[in-house]
């Protein structure tokens, strides 16, 4: 039987989601998200995992991610 990912995160392998400290990015302005990705990529904003991810994104990828997130309601 396959368990939906959401179920796994809330009660299964990932434990309780109440300890998650990730910010809610849906609906943020695209320019803000691009700016934050640039700050992570340059190391001006700390976050090893996010810095590595942001540094690997092209400008077009950053724009696509930002537009997607800004469009979520």
C-alpha atoms as one frame of an Amber mdcrd trajectory, in Angstrom:
protein
   0.000   0.000   0.000   1.381   3.413  -0.961   1.225   6.179   1.605   0.695
   9.733   0.326   3.692  11.973   0.918   1.670  14.372   3.062   0.709  11.528
   5.367   4.325  10.446   5.616   5.411  13.935   6.572   2.716  14.518   9.178
   2.737  11.221  11.027   5.252   8.906   9.464   8.884   8.981   8.474   9.354
  12.718   8.891   7.623  12.934  12.289   5.398  15.818  13.263   5.309  18.860
  10.976   4.860  21.191  13.942   8.644  21.570  14.192   9.043  22.729  10.582
  10.474  26.237  10.444  10.357  26.785   6.685   8.695  30.041   5.647   5.505
  30.066   3.617   6.508  31.399   0.178   3.255  31.084  -1.714   1.993  34.458
  -2.854   5.317  36.266  -2.256   6.321  38.742  -4.941   8.495  37.152  -7.636
  11.152  39.884  -7.375  11.483  39.252  -3.623  11.993  35.510  -4.181  14.591
  36.104  -6.900  16.419  38.547  -4.624  16.457  36.038  -1.765  17.724  33.272
  -4.063  20.508  35.599  -5.215  21.423  36.368  -1.584  21.581  32.656  -0.757
  23.635  31.927  -3.878  26.173  34.656  -3.061  26.461  33.621   0.586  25.127
  36.958   1.852  22.246  35.038   3.399  23.189  31.953   5.396  21.794  28.531
   4.728  24.081  25.828   3.436  21.420  23.710   1.746  19.528  26.651   0.272
  22.777  28.326  -0.755  23.856  25.236  -2.685  20.478  24.936  -4.358  20.272
  28.636  -5.241  23.828  28.639  -6.592  22.951  25.797  -8.955  19.973  27.659
 -10.473  20.287  29.673 -13.663  18.645  33.096 -13.830  15.861  31.544 -15.921
  15.356  28.817 -13.300  15.183  31.396 -10.489  12.604  33.363 -12.452  10.530
  30.229 -13.119  10.591  29.220  -9.441   9.700  32.757  -8.341   6.837  33.069
 -10.811   5.462  29.688  -9.769   5.597  30.491  -6.045   4.149  33.979  -6.486
   1.183  32.513  -8.367   0.160  30.083  -5.608  -2.775  31.374  -3.589
